[in-house]
Amino acid sequence: LHDTALAALETARKALAEVPAKIKAKEESLSQRQAAMTAETQTLDKAKKGAAEKQGFLNEVNGLANATKAKAAADSTNAELAAATTKFTETLALLQKDFANAQAGITAQQAKLQAAQNAATKAQSELDETKKLTQTAPKVVEEKQAGSKVTQGKLTEASKARDTFKNQVDGQQSKAAALFKKYLEALPK
């Protein structure tokens, strides 16, 4: 029982000694997660800026296409304006597809950013939990030390009782040996 208490005390002491290293590792993990979150935020900002530029360009081309279409309608005999209107329609379709891809990229980047934020939040809570060990681990060590003292006291009492009993047995054995010796001497030869 006492050996178990000593082993538990030693385990608690080791856990307490490891707390600073665990805190440092959790702080590094949090720092990495925050850096990843910052990188994802910057990537999202770039994607939004790119999409805004594409939207602006699309609007400009759409304005030119509408103006060309209006001129072509006004001058139906101009084959070049009619061809330009067709080309603008094709160009607008491609630009709208490009803009839609940029919007999909933003959505995907927002998901990556959310995952990075979740990872940073988790790392922060793990760090907070680890920091709590600096408060709880010493209490556990004290509890285990108190348990060790109790079992040491019981072991000491048991040792005293055993020693007392052993002394009594030794005393009785000495008396029995002395009586047996007297008995043997008293026998006729």
C-alpha positions as CSV (number, residue, x, y, z in Angstrom):
1,L,0.0,0.0,0.0
2,H,2.8,2.4,0.9
3,D,4.7,1.5,-2.3
4,T,1.5,2.4,-4.3
5,A,1.2,5.7,-2.5
6,L,4.9,6.5,-3.2
7,A,4.5,5.6,-6.9
8,A,1.4,7.8,-7.2
9,L,3.4,10.6,-5.5
10,E,6.3,10.2,-7.9
11,T,3.9,10.2,-10.9
12,A,2.3,13.4,-9.6
13,R,5.7,15.0,-9.1
14,K,6.7,14.1,-12.7
15,A,3.5,15.5,-14.1
16,L,4.1,18.8,-12.2
17,A,7.7,18.9,-13.5
18,E,6.4,18.5,-17.1
19,V,3.9,21.3,-16.8
20,P,6.3,24.1,-18.0
21,A,7.3,22.1,-21.1
22,K,3.7,21.3,-21.9
23,I,2.8,25.0,-21.6
24,K,5.6,26.0,-23.9
25,A,4.6,23.4,-26.4
26,K,0.9,24.6,-26.3
27,E,2.1,28.2,-26.7
28,E,4.1,27.2,-29.8
29,S,1.1,25.4,-31.2
30,L,-1.1,28.4,-30.5
31,S,1.4,30.6,-32.2
32,Q,1.5,28.4,-35.3
33,R,-2.3,28.2,-35.5
34,Q,-2.5,32.0,-35.2
35,A,0.1,32.4,-37.9
36,A,-1.9,30.0,-40.1
37,M,-5.1,32.0,-39.4
38,T,-3.3,35.2,-40.3
39,A,-2.1,33.7,-43.6
40,E,-5.6,32.5,-44.4
41,T,-7.0,35.9,-43.7
42,Q,-4.5,37.5,-46.0
43,T,-5.3,35.0,-48.7
44,L,-9.0,35.7,-48.3
45,D,-8.4,39.4,-48.5
46,K,-6.4,39.0,-51.7
47,A,-9.2,36.8,-53.2
48,K,-11.8,39.4,-52.3
49,K,-9.7,42.2,-53.8
50,G,-9.2,40.1,-57.0
51,A,-12.9,39.4,-57.2
52,A,-13.7,43.1,-56.8
53,E,-11.3,43.9,-59.6
54,K,-12.9,41.3,-61.8
55,Q,-16.4,42.6,-61.0
56,G,-15.3,46.1,-61.9
57,F,-13.7,44.9,-65.1
58,L,-16.8,42.9,-65.9
59,N,-19.0,46.0,-65.3
60,E,-16.8,48.0,-67.7
61,V,-16.9,45.4,-70.4
62,N,-20.7,45.1,-69.9
63,G,-21.0,48.9,-70.4
64,L,-19.0,48.7,-73.6
65,A,-21.0,45.7,-74.8
66,N,-24.3,47.6,-74.1
67,A,-23.0,50.7,-75.9
68,T,-21.9,48.6,-78.9
69,K,-25.2,46.7,-78.9
70,A,-27.1,50.1,-79.0
71,K,-24.9,51.4,-81.8
72,A,-25.3,48.1,-83.8
73,A,-29.1,48.4,-83.3
74,A,-29.1,52.0,-84.5
75,D,-26.9,51.1,-87.5
76,S,-28.1,47.7,-88.6
77,T,-26.1,47.9,-91.9
78,N,-22.8,48.0,-90.1
79,A,-21.6,44.3,-90.1
80,E,-18.5,45.1,-87.9
81,L,-20.7,46.4,-85.1
82,A,-22.9,43.3,-85.3
83,A,-19.8,41.1,-85.1
84,A,-18.4,43.1,-82.2
85,T,-21.7,42.7,-80.4
86,T,-21.4,38.9,-80.8
87,K,-17.8,39.0,-79.6
88,F,-18.7,41.1,-76.6
89,T,-21.4,38.5,-75.7
90,E,-18.9,35.7,-75.8
91,T,-16.4,37.9,-73.8
92,L,-19.0,38.7,-71.2
93,A,-19.8,35.0,-70.8
94,L,-16.1,34.1,-70.2
95,L,-15.7,37.1,-67.8
96,Q,-18.8,36.0,-65.8
97,K,-17.4,32.5,-65.6
98,D,-14.1,33.9,-64.4
99,F,-15.9,36.0,-61.8
100,A,-18.0,33.0,-60.7
101,N,-14.7,31.1,-60.2
102,A,-13.3,33.9,-58.1
103,Q,-16.5,33.9,-55.9
104,A,-16.1,30.1,-55.5
105,G,-12.5,30.7,-54.5
106,I,-13.6,33.2,-51.9
107,T,-16.1,30.7,-50.5
108,A,-13.4,28.0,-50.3
109,Q,-11.0,30.4,-48.7
110,Q,-13.6,31.4,-46.1
111,A,-14.0,27.7,-45.2
112,K,-10.2,27.5,-44.8
113,L,-10.1,30.6,-42.6
114,Q,-12.9,29.2,-40.5
115,A,-11.0,25.9,-40.0
116,A,-7.9,27.9,-39.1
117,Q,-9.9,30.0,-36.6
118,N,-11.3,26.8,-35.1
119,A,-7.8,25.4,-34.7
120,A,-6.6,28.5,-33.1
121,T,-9.5,28.5,-30.7
122,K,-8.9,24.9,-29.8
123,A,-5.1,25.6,-29.3
124,Q,-6.0,28.5,-27.0
125,S,-8.4,26.4,-24.9
126,E,-5.7,23.6,-24.7
127,L,-3.2,26.2,-23.5
128,D,-5.6,27.5,-20.9
129,E,-6.3,23.9,-19.7
130,T,-2.5,23.3,-19.5
131,K,-2.0,26.5,-17.6
132,K,-4.6,25.3,-15.1
133,L,-2.3,22.4,-14.3
134,T,0.1,24.9,-12.6
135,Q,-2.7,25.3,-10.0
136,T,-4.1,21.8,-9.8
137,A,-0.9,19.8,-10.0
138,P,0.6,21.1,-6.8
139,K,-2.6,20.2,-5.0
140,V,-2.4,16.7,-6.4
141,V,1.2,16.4,-5.2
142,E,0.1,17.6,-1.8
143,E,-2.7,15.1,-1.7
144,K,-0.4,12.3,-2.8
145,Q,2.2,13.4,-0.2
146,A,-0.4,13.4,2.5
147,G,-1.5,9.9,1.4
148,S,2.1,8.8,1.5
149,K,2.6,10.1,5.0
150,V,-0.5,8.3,6.2
151,T,0.7,5.0,4.7
152,Q,4.2,5.6,6.1
153,G,2.6,6.1,9.5
154,K,0.6,2.8,9.2
155,L,3.8,1.1,8.0
156,T,5.7,2.4,11.0
157,E,3.0,1.2,13.4
158,A,2.9,-2.2,11.7
159,S,6.7,-2.4,12.0
160,K,6.6,-1.5,15.7
161,A,3.9,-4.1,16.3
162,R,5.9,-6.7,14.4
163,D,9.1,-5.8,16.3
164,T,7.3,-6.0,19.6
165,F,5.8,-9.3,18.7
166,K,9.2,-10.6,17.5
167,N,10.8,-9.6,20.8
168,Q,8.0,-11.4,22.7
169,V,8.5,-14.5,20.5
170,D,12.3,-14.3,20.9
171,G,11.8,-14.0,24.7
172,Q,9.5,-17.0,24.8
173,Q,11.9,-19.0,22.6
174,S,14.8,-18.2,25.0
175,K,12.7,-19.3,28.0
176,A,11.6,-22.5,26.2
177,A,15.2,-23.2,25.3
178,A,16.3,-22.6,28.9
179,L,13.5,-24.8,30.3
180,F,14.3,-27.6,27.8
181,K,18.0,-27.4,28.8
182,K,17.0,-27.7,32.5
183,Y,14.8,-30.6,31.6
184,L,17.6,-32.4,29.8
185,E,19.9,-31.8,32.7
186,A,17.4,-33.1,35.2
187,L,17.0,-36.4,33.3
188,P,18.8,-39.4,34.8
189,K,21.9,-40.2,33.0
